Structures are given as structure tokens and as C-alpha cells.
Amino acid sequence: MSQTPATPHRVIAERVRSLRKGRGWSAQKLAEAMTEVGVSWDRSIVANLENGRRASVSVEELLALAYVLNVAPIHLLVPSGDQSEPYVYLPNGWAANREVVRAWIAGRRPRHGQ
């Protein structure tokens, strides 16, 4: 298990960095792609997201990132890898294993206790 629990913001930042670099894109290239789809970003916003200085992304930004990086939004939200590892999915610290959270987000499973 990783030292710091996976949280939505950390996962999004790490996945964006990984996908951007995997495509050989600079932060500027990602910012330009985001701007093309209607989200006015610049290189510093990308850098701030990836290094944790930007504490959140909006729903619109998340969907735009998924679109320009050509991945399903769930792949930005919930980490891949060991699906039994905990994922802190609510601000109050509630966690579940990644498989359960992925199933809930995808609509294949009701939320806990429902």
C-alpha cells in the first residue's frame, strides 16, 4: 500500500501528469488542448495541478481533461493497480477499496449502506 492514501485530487494530478508525459506533451500543449475545448488553462495551471498547489478541479475541468487525454473520466478519478487498496473518496476521510469505488462511480453498485 502507498504511504499516503489515494484521494481524488492526488489521483487526478498523478494520472494527468502520467498521461500527459506518456503522450510526449508539455504542460503548455495540455493547456492549449484544454483551451481548445473551452477550459481556459495555461501552463501554470497544469503545473500547479500536477504538483499539488492547485487543490481541486471542477467537474467541467475533469471531463475536459478526460476528453483531451482520451480516457474515461473514471480512469482519472480512481487509481488503477491493486484494486483492494483503500481510496479516500469523501472529504471526511471515508474510504473503500478501489474496486468498490469504481463500481459505485460506474453505477454498477449502490453506495455503501444503500
PEKARA-V342336 format. One record per residue. N is the residue number from 1. RES is the residue in one letter. SS is DSSP state (alpha for helix, beta for strand, coil for the rest). PHI is phi in whole degrees, -180 to 180 (none if undefined). OMEGA is omega in degrees with one decimal (none if undefined). Layout:
# PEKARA-V342336
n = {N/N}
res = {RES/RES}
ss = {SS/SS}
phi = {PHI/PHI}
omega = {OMEGA/OMEGA}
This chain:
# PEKARA-V342336
n = {1/2/3/4/5/6/7/8/9/10/11/12/13/14/15/16/17/18/19/20/21/22/23/24/25/26/27/28/29/30/31/32/33/34/35/36/37/38/39/40/41/42/43/44/45/46/47/48/49/50/51/52/53/54/55/56/57/58/59/60/61/62/63/64/65/66/67/68/69/70/71/72/73/74/75/76/77/78/79/80/81/82/83/84/85/86/87/88/89/90/91/92/93/94/95/96/97/98/99/100/101/102/103/104/105/106/107/108/109/110/111/112/113/114}
res = {M/S/Q/T/P/A/T/P/H/R/V/I/A/E/R/V/R/S/L/R/K/G/R/G/W/S/A/Q/K/L/A/E/A/M/T/E/V/G/V/S/W/D/R/S/I/V/A/N/L/E/N/G/R/R/A/S/V/S/V/E/E/L/L/A/L/A/Y/V/L/N/V/A/P/I/H/L/L/V/P/S/G/D/Q/S/E/P/Y/V/Y/L/P/N/G/W/A/A/N/R/E/V/V/R/A/W/I/A/G/R/R/P/R/H/G/Q}
ss = {coil/coil/coil/coil/coil/beta/beta/alpha/alpha/alpha/alpha/alpha/alpha/alpha/alpha/alpha/alpha/alpha/alpha/alpha/alpha/alpha/coil/coil/coil/coil/alpha/alpha/alpha/alpha/alpha/alpha/alpha/alpha/alpha/alpha/coil/coil/coil/coil/coil/coil/alpha/alpha/alpha/alpha/alpha/alpha/alpha/alpha/alpha/coil/coil/coil/coil/coil/coil/coil/alpha/alpha/alpha/alpha/alpha/alpha/alpha/alpha/alpha/alpha/alpha/coil/coil/coil/alpha/alpha/alpha/alpha/alpha/coil/coil/coil/coil/coil/coil/coil/coil/beta/beta/beta/coil/coil/coil/coil/coil/coil/beta/beta/beta/alpha/alpha/alpha/alpha/alpha/alpha/alpha/alpha/coil/coil/coil/coil/coil/coil/coil/coil/coil}
phi = {none/-70/-66/-101/-59/-69/-127/-52/-64/-61/-65/-58/-60/-66/-67/-60/-60/-63/-66/-61/-66/-62/-90/74/-90/-81/-61/-64/-63/-65/-60/-65/-64/-63/-63/-61/-98/101/-111/-73/-117/-126/-57/-68/-66/-61/-61/-65/-63/-66/-99/89/-76/-100/-84/-159/-131/-79/-60/-61/-66/-60/-66/-65/-60/-61/-65/-71/-90/59/-136/-69/-53/-60/-73/-88/-85/-119/-66/-86/94/-63/-73/-86/-68/-71/-134/-82/-105/-127/-58/-79/95/-60/-135/-150/-70/-60/-61/-64/-66/-60/-64/-66/-63/-77/82/-92/-150/-70/-64/-55/84/-92}
omega = {-179.5/-178.3/179.9/-178.9/176.3/175.2/-178.0/-176.8/178.7/-178.8/179.1/-178.7/-179.1/-179.5/178.7/179.5/-178.2/-179.3/179.1/-179.2/178.2/177.9/-178.7/-178.9/169.6/174.3/178.4/179.6/178.2/178.9/178.6/178.2/177.7/179.9/178.7/-179.8/172.4/176.8/-174.7/178.3/170.1/-175.8/-177.1/177.1/177.5/-179.8/-179.4/176.2/-174.5/-178.8/173.9/178.2/175.3/-167.7/-177.4/169.5/177.0/176.2/179.4/178.7/178.2/-179.9/177.6/177.2/178.6/-179.5/-175.2/177.7/174.9/175.2/173.8/-179.5/-179.8/-179.5/172.8/-174.4/-174.0/-176.4/173.2/-179.0/-176.5/-175.9/178.4/179.0/-179.9/178.8/-179.4/-171.7/175.8/-177.2/-179.4/176.9/177.8/-177.9/173.1/177.4/-172.6/-179.9/179.5/-179.0/177.8/-179.6/178.5/-180.0/-179.1/178.6/-179.9/-176.2/176.8/177.9/-178.5/176.0/-177.8/none}
